[in-house]
C-alpha cells in the first residue's frame, strides 16, 4: 500500500507570512510565488490565502489558466517565460506577463503577430548562474526588446544566490544597479530571504 503521508496546509500561516513580508518591505510590491502546483498540494488550496498579494508568479501556463479561472484579474508573471512561440498566444489571451532570459525568447517575440504588446521582465544573471543574460550582454538584450513593437513595458529582474547565506546580496546588487542604473522600468530583485534579512539598500519592486 502507499506510504500514509499527510500534508496539512494552514491558510492562516500563509496569510501571516504574506503580511510579515509586507511589513519588512512596505514600499515594495509583494508577489505570491507559487511553484510546482503549490509543491503538489494544489494551487487552488492556497489561492484564497494569497489573493491579497500584488500578483502571482508561476512557472506553468496551465497554472496561470487555473488562477484566472479562480477569478484572479491581477498580474500573473511567468518566471521562466515561454518555451514555444505558440505560448505567446496564450500569454496574450490570459494577459500574462513573462520573463525574458535568453535570445530565443526575444526571437519568438520578434516573430509574434499581436495587436496587444507584451509586458516583459528582462532577467539578469547577476550571480545565481541559472537563468538570465550576463551583465555584459544585458543592455544589448534590452535594446533588442525595446525596439520591438510587440513589447510594451520592460521591467528588470535578477535572482539572489546567497540571500540566506554569509555572502549576502551586496555583490549582486552592485552589479544589477550598475548595469540598469539609467534604464527606465521597475526592478524586481528580492526573494523572501532578502526581504526578511536585508531590509536596507534594496532596489526591489515585487518580492520574487
C-alpha positions as YAML, in Angstrom:
chain: A
units: angstrom
residues:
- id: 1
  name: UNK
  ca: [0.00, 0.00, 0.00]
- id: 2
  name: UNK
  ca: [1.18, 3.63, -0.46]
- id: 3
  name: UNK
  ca: [3.02, 5.28, 2.39]
- id: 4
  name: UNK
  ca: [0.50, 7.03, 4.69]
- id: 5
  name: UNK
  ca: [1.77, 10.59, 4.26]
- id: 6
  name: UNK
  ca: [-0.36, 13.53, 5.36]
- id: 7
  name: UNK
  ca: [0.35, 17.15, 4.42]
- id: 8
  name: UNK
  ca: [-1.51, 19.85, 6.33]
- id: 9
  name: UNK
  ca: [-1.75, 23.33, 4.81]
- id: 10
  name: UNK
  ca: [-2.68, 26.13, 7.22]
- id: 11
  name: UNK
  ca: [-4.25, 29.06, 5.30]
- id: 12
  name: UNK
  ca: [-3.74, 31.35, 8.27]
- id: 13
  name: UNK
  ca: [0.01, 30.66, 8.21]
- id: 14
  name: UNK
  ca: [0.20, 31.64, 4.55]
- id: 15
  name: UNK
  ca: [-1.70, 34.86, 5.26]
- id: 16
  name: UNK
  ca: [0.63, 35.60, 8.18]
- id: 17
  name: UNK
  ca: [3.74, 35.05, 6.06]
- id: 18
  name: UNK
  ca: [2.50, 37.39, 3.35]
- id: 19
  name: UNK
  ca: [1.66, 40.07, 5.94]
- id: 20
  name: UNK
  ca: [5.10, 39.66, 7.54]
- id: 21
  name: UNK
  ca: [6.77, 40.17, 4.17]
- id: 22
  name: UNK
  ca: [4.79, 43.33, 3.55]
- id: 23
  name: UNK
  ca: [5.87, 44.77, 6.90]
- id: 24
  name: UNK
  ca: [9.51, 44.10, 6.02]
- id: 25
  name: UNK
  ca: [9.22, 45.96, 2.69]
- id: 26
  name: UNK
  ca: [6.24, 48.33, 2.98]
- id: 27
  name: UNK
  ca: [7.13, 50.36, -0.11]
- id: 28
  name: UNK
  ca: [7.53, 47.34, -2.42]
- id: 29
  name: UNK
  ca: [5.03, 45.17, -4.21]
- id: 30
  name: UNK
  ca: [4.70, 41.62, -2.91]
- id: 31
  name: UNK
  ca: [4.13, 38.75, -5.31]
- id: 32
  name: UNK
  ca: [2.99, 35.29, -4.32]
- id: 33
  name: UNK
  ca: [5.48, 32.90, -5.91]
- id: 34
  name: UNK
  ca: [3.67, 29.57, -6.20]
- id: 35
  name: UNK
  ca: [5.78, 26.88, -7.86]
- id: 36
  name: UNK
  ca: [5.05, 23.32, -8.97]
- id: 37
  name: UNK
  ca: [1.31, 23.41, -8.31]
- id: 38
  name: UNK
  ca: [1.99, 24.65, -4.75]
- id: 39
  name: UNK
  ca: [4.59, 21.87, -4.47]
- id: 40
  name: UNK
  ca: [1.98, 19.28, -5.35]
- id: 41
  name: UNK
  ca: [-0.66, 20.45, -2.88]
- id: 42
  name: UNK
  ca: [-2.81, 22.21, -5.47]
- id: 43
  name: UNK
  ca: [-2.74, 25.88, -6.32]
- id: 44
  name: UNK
  ca: [-6.47, 26.07, -5.60]
- id: 45
  name: UNK
  ca: [-5.74, 25.24, -1.93]
- id: 46
  name: UNK
  ca: [-3.50, 28.27, -1.43]
- id: 47
  name: UNK
  ca: [-5.13, 30.82, -3.72]
- id: 48
  name: UNK
  ca: [-7.56, 32.33, -1.21]
- id: 49
  name: UNK
  ca: [-4.80, 32.79, 1.37]
- id: 50
  name: UNK
  ca: [-2.57, 34.66, -1.09]
- id: 51
  name: UNK
  ca: [-5.03, 36.70, -3.11]
- id: 52
  name: UNK
  ca: [-4.12, 39.88, -1.22]
- id: 53
  name: UNK
  ca: [-0.72, 39.78, -2.96]
- id: 54
  name: UNK
  ca: [0.01, 42.26, -5.74]
- id: 55
  name: UNK
  ca: [0.48, 39.45, -8.23]
- id: 56
  name: UNK
  ca: [1.08, 35.74, -8.72]
- id: 57
  name: UNK
  ca: [4.39, 34.47, -10.09]
- id: 58
  name: UNK
  ca: [4.13, 31.00, -11.62]
- id: 59
  name: UNK
  ca: [6.11, 28.60, -13.79]
- id: 60
  name: UNK
  ca: [3.37, 26.89, -15.75]
- id: 61
  name: UNK
  ca: [0.81, 28.07, -18.30]
- id: 62
  name: UNK
  ca: [-1.75, 25.57, -17.03]
- id: 63
  name: UNK
  ca: [-1.45, 27.01, -13.53]
- id: 64
  name: UNK
  ca: [-1.88, 30.51, -14.93]
- id: 65
  name: UNK
  ca: [-5.09, 29.38, -16.62]
- id: 66
  name: UNK
  ca: [-6.32, 27.85, -13.35]
- id: 67
  name: UNK
  ca: [-5.60, 31.04, -11.39]
- id: 68
  name: UNK
  ca: [-7.53, 33.06, -13.97]
- id: 69
  name: UNK
  ca: [-10.39, 30.55, -13.67]
- id: 70
  name: UNK
  ca: [-10.40, 31.14, -9.91]
- id: 71
  name: UNK
  ca: [-11.24, 34.77, -10.61]
- id: 72
  name: UNK
  ca: [-7.83, 36.46, -10.38]
- id: 73
  name: UNK
  ca: [-7.69, 39.52, -12.65]
- id: 74
  name: UNK
  ca: [-4.41, 40.98, -11.42]
- id: 75
  name: UNK
  ca: [-0.90, 40.45, -12.79]
- id: 76
  name: UNK
  ca: [0.46, 36.95, -13.39]
- id: 77
  name: UNK
  ca: [4.16, 36.60, -14.19]
- id: 78
  name: UNK
  ca: [5.66, 33.51, -15.82]
- id: 79
  name: UNK
  ca: [9.00, 33.30, -14.03]
- id: 80
  name: UNK
  ca: [10.75, 31.31, -16.76]
- id: 81
  name: UNK
  ca: [8.93, 32.92, -19.65]
- id: 82
  name: UNK
  ca: [7.69, 30.98, -22.66]
- id: 83
  name: UNK
  ca: [9.20, 27.87, -24.17]
- id: 84
  name: UNK
  ca: [7.45, 27.84, -27.55]
- id: 85
  name: UNK
  ca: [6.29, 30.59, -29.88]
- id: 86
  name: UNK
  ca: [2.67, 29.45, -29.55]
- id: 87
  name: UNK
  ca: [2.85, 30.11, -25.80]
- id: 88
  name: UNK
  ca: [2.79, 33.82, -26.61]
- id: 89
  name: UNK
  ca: [-0.74, 33.45, -27.94]
- id: 90
  name: UNK
  ca: [-1.90, 32.19, -24.55]
- id: 91
  name: UNK
  ca: [0.01, 34.99, -22.85]
- id: 92
  name: UNK
  ca: [-1.98, 37.45, -24.93]
- id: 93
  name: UNK
  ca: [-5.30, 35.71, -24.25]
- id: 94
  name: UNK
  ca: [-4.75, 35.42, -20.48]
- id: 95
  name: UNK
  ca: [-2.98, 38.78, -20.14]
- id: 96
  name: UNK
  ca: [0.20, 37.22, -18.73]
- id: 97
  name: UNK
  ca: [3.49, 38.97, -18.10]
- id: 98
  name: UNK
  ca: [6.57, 36.87, -18.77]
- id: 99
  name: UNK
  ca: [10.28, 36.77, -18.12]
- id: 100
  name: UNK
  ca: [12.81, 37.00, -20.94]
- id: 101
  name: UNK
  ca: [16.12, 35.36, -20.11]
- id: 102
  name: UNK
  ca: [17.58, 34.16, -23.44]
- id: 103
  name: UNK
  ca: [17.96, 35.20, -27.09]
- id: 104
  name: UNK
  ca: [15.47, 32.56, -28.25]
- id: 105
  name: UNK
  ca: [12.68, 34.23, -26.30]
- id: 106
  name: UNK
  ca: [13.46, 37.59, -27.91]
- id: 107
  name: UNK
  ca: [13.41, 35.89, -31.32]
- id: 108
  name: UNK
  ca: [9.97, 34.44, -30.57]
- id: 109
  name: UNK
  ca: [8.65, 37.86, -29.62]
- id: 110
  name: UNK
  ca: [10.11, 39.40, -32.76]
- id: 111
  name: UNK
  ca: [8.18, 36.90, -34.90]
- id: 112
  name: UNK
  ca: [4.98, 37.11, -32.87]
- id: 113
  name: UNK
  ca: [1.96, 38.75, -34.51]
- id: 114
  name: UNK
  ca: [-0.16, 40.58, -31.95]
- id: 115
  name: UNK
  ca: [-2.22, 43.72, -31.58]
- id: 116
  name: UNK
  ca: [-1.54, 43.91, -27.85]
- id: 117
  name: UNK
  ca: [2.13, 44.38, -26.87]
- id: 118
  name: UNK
  ca: [3.52, 42.25, -24.06]
- id: 119
  name: UNK
  ca: [4.76, 43.27, -20.61]
- id: 120
  name: UNK
  ca: [8.10, 41.53, -20.07]
- id: 121
  name: UNK
  ca: [10.65, 41.16, -17.27]
- id: 122
  name: UNK
  ca: [14.21, 41.08, -18.59]
- id: 123
  name: UNK
  ca: [16.30, 38.84, -16.36]
- id: 124
  name: UNK
  ca: [19.95, 39.37, -15.48]
- id: 125
  name: UNK
  ca: [22.27, 36.61, -14.32]
- id: 126
  name: UNK
  ca: [23.99, 38.58, -11.58]
- id: 127
  name: UNK
  ca: [25.49, 35.55, -9.85]
- id: 128
  name: UNK
  ca: [22.85, 32.85, -9.48]
- id: 129
  name: UNK
  ca: [24.13, 31.30, -12.74]
- id: 130
  name: UNK
  ca: [20.84, 29.66, -13.59]
- id: 131
  name: UNK
  ca: [18.87, 31.86, -15.99]
- id: 132
  name: UNK
  ca: [19.36, 35.31, -17.47]
- id: 133
  name: UNK
  ca: [21.63, 37.45, -19.59]
- id: 134
  name: UNK
  ca: [25.11, 38.15, -18.27]
- id: 135
  name: UNK
  ca: [25.75, 41.75, -17.21]
- id: 136
  name: UNK
  ca: [27.91, 42.20, -20.32]
- id: 137
  name: UNK
  ca: [25.01, 41.24, -22.63]
- id: 138
  name: UNK
  ca: [22.11, 42.66, -20.65]
- id: 139
  name: UNK
  ca: [21.93, 46.10, -22.23]
- id: 140
  name: UNK
  ca: [22.09, 44.72, -25.77]
- id: 141
  name: UNK
  ca: [19.20, 42.39, -24.91]
- id: 142
  name: UNK
  ca: [17.28, 45.39, -23.57]
- id: 143
  name: UNK
  ca: [17.95, 47.32, -26.79]
- id: 144
  name: UNK
  ca: [16.56, 44.46, -28.88]
- id: 145
  name: UNK
  ca: [13.42, 44.22, -26.75]
- id: 146
  name: UNK
  ca: [12.93, 47.96, -26.60]
- id: 147
  name: UNK
  ca: [12.92, 48.16, -30.39]
- id: 148
  name: UNK
  ca: [10.13, 45.58, -30.80]
- id: 149
  name: UNK
  ca: [6.55, 46.78, -31.36]
- id: 150
  name: UNK
  ca: [5.45, 43.50, -29.73]
- id: 151
  name: UNK
  ca: [6.87, 44.68, -26.39]
- id: 152
  name: UNK
  ca: [5.27, 47.25, -24.12]
- id: 153
  name: UNK
  ca: [6.85, 47.92, -20.72]
- id: 154
  name: UNK
  ca: [10.15, 46.28, -19.76]
- id: 155
  name: UNK
  ca: [10.91, 45.57, -16.12]
- id: 156
  name: UNK
  ca: [14.19, 44.22, -14.76]
- id: 157
  name: UNK
  ca: [14.74, 41.24, -12.54]
- id: 158
  name: UNK
  ca: [17.50, 39.13, -11.06]
- id: 159
  name: UNK
  ca: [17.73, 36.32, -8.50]
- id: 160
  name: UNK
  ca: [19.94, 36.26, -5.42]
- id: 161
  name: UNK
  ca: [22.12, 33.22, -4.84]
- id: 162
  name: UNK
  ca: [23.21, 33.90, -1.25]
- id: 163
  name: UNK
  ca: [20.43, 35.92, 0.37]
- id: 164
  name: UNK
  ca: [20.21, 33.50, 3.28]
- id: 165
  name: UNK
  ca: [23.95, 32.80, 3.45]
- id: 166
  name: UNK
  ca: [27.05, 34.57, 4.76]
- id: 167
  name: UNK
  ca: [27.90, 36.30, 1.47]
- id: 168
  name: UNK
  ca: [24.63, 38.19, 1.31]
- id: 169
  name: UNK
  ca: [23.30, 40.20, -1.61]
- id: 170
  name: UNK
  ca: [25.65, 43.19, -1.85]
- id: 171
  name: UNK
  ca: [27.80, 41.89, -4.69]
- id: 172
  name: UNK
  ca: [24.79, 41.14, -6.86]
- id: 173
  name: UNK
  ca: [23.00, 44.40, -6.06]
- id: 174
  name: UNK
  ca: [26.09, 46.35, -7.12]
- id: 175
  name: UNK
  ca: [26.23, 44.60, -10.49]
- id: 176
  name: UNK
  ca: [22.49, 44.90, -11.06]
- id: 177
  name: UNK
  ca: [22.40, 48.60, -10.17]
- id: 178
  name: UNK
  ca: [25.44, 49.43, -12.26]
- id: 179
  name: UNK
  ca: [24.06, 47.82, -15.41]
- id: 180
  name: UNK
  ca: [20.47, 49.11, -15.10]
- id: 181
  name: UNK
  ca: [21.13, 52.49, -13.49]
- id: 182
  name: UNK
  ca: [19.86, 54.66, -16.37]
- id: 183
  name: UNK
  ca: [17.28, 52.31, -17.88]
- id: 184
  name: UNK
  ca: [13.57, 53.02, -17.32]
- id: 185
  name: UNK
  ca: [11.42, 50.36, -15.70]
- id: 186
  name: UNK
  ca: [10.52, 48.67, -12.43]
- id: 187
  name: UNK
  ca: [13.03, 46.46, -10.63]
- id: 188
  name: UNK
  ca: [12.26, 43.07, -9.08]
- id: 189
  name: UNK
  ca: [15.05, 41.54, -7.04]
- id: 190
  name: UNK
  ca: [14.14, 40.44, -3.52]
- id: 191
  name: UNK
  ca: [13.18, 36.89, -2.73]
- id: 192
  name: UNK
  ca: [11.80, 36.13, 0.73]
- id: 193
  name: UNK
  ca: [15.22, 35.67, 2.33]
- id: 194
  name: UNK
  ca: [16.48, 39.01, 1.02]
- id: 195
  name: UNK
  ca: [13.30, 40.79, 2.07]
- id: 196
  name: UNK
  ca: [13.47, 39.48, 5.62]
- id: 197
  name: UNK
  ca: [17.24, 39.65, 6.17]
- id: 198
  name: UNK
  ca: [18.41, 42.62, 4.10]
- id: 199
  name: UNK
  ca: [15.89, 45.40, 4.53]
- id: 200
  name: UNK
  ca: [18.31, 48.25, 3.80]
- id: 201
  name: UNK
  ca: [19.73, 49.28, 0.45]
- id: 202
  name: UNK
  ca: [17.48, 47.18, -1.75]
- id: 203
  name: UNK
  ca: [16.21, 48.31, -5.12]
- id: 204
  name: UNK
  ca: [13.28, 45.92, -5.29]
- id: 205
  name: UNK
  ca: [9.73, 46.19, -6.50]
- id: 206
  name: UNK
  ca: [7.93, 42.82, -6.39]
- id: 207
  name: UNK
  ca: [9.05, 40.14, -3.96]
- id: 208
  name: UNK
  ca: [10.04, 37.14, -6.06]
...
